[in-house]
């Protein structure tokens, strides 16, 4: 019986370590994905502001209009929408 308990404990510890490594890898990918998304989002938002301002310039509004993007969920931006 003692050998069976030792095997079970060893299997548990192995599974726990594999779970920790998988969670660590997942968080690394999640952080990289979030960084890439936010970098692209900021570039698109900046370009939108310039393009919209240029498109809306007129004799009545020589400075043009304002436009911006905002995220519904800043913590998990790819889960929500944007305005």
N, C-alpha and C positions, 0 to 999 in steps of 0.2 A: 504494500500500500504506500509506503514512503517513496518508492521510486515513481509511482504514478503521480503523487503530489508534486514531486520535484519536476517531472515532465510538464505538468500543468502550469506550475509557476514559471518555468522557463518559457513555455509557449506564450503565457500571458505577458511576460516581460518583453519577448520578441515582438509580439503584436503591439504592445504599448509603444515601443521604440519606432516601429514602422509607422504607426499612427502619428507620432510626433514629427517624423521626417516628412510624411505626406502633408501634414498641416503646415509645416514650415515651407515646403515647396509651393503649396497652394498660395500662401500669403505672399511669397516672393513674386509669383506670377500676377496675383491680384494688384500688388503695389506697382509693378511695371505697367500693367494694363491701365491703371488709373493715371499714372504719370503720362503715358503716351496720349491717352484720351484728353487730359487737361491741357497738354501742350498743343495738340491739334485744335481743341476748342478755342483756346486763347488766340491762336493765329487766325482762325476763321472769324472770330468776333472782331478782331482788329481790322481785317480786310473788309468785313461787312460795313463797319462804321465808315470807312473811307469811300467805298463804292456807293453806299446809300447817300452820303453827303454830296458826292459828285452828281448823282442822279437827280437829286431834289433841288439843286441850285436853280434859282430863277431871279428875275429882276426884283421881285417882291421879297425873296428870301436869298440874298446873295451868299449866305453862309451854308445854305442847305439845311436838311433835316437831320435828325438824330435817329440812330437805330442801334440796338444791342441785342445780344443773346443772353438768356439766363437759363440756368438749369433748375428743374423741379427738385432734384435731389443731388446736392453737392457731394455727399459722402459716397453715393453709389450712382454716379451720373449716367451710366449705361442702363440702369434699371428704370429710370424715370424719363420724362420728356424734357423738352426745352421750349422756351418761348422766345 
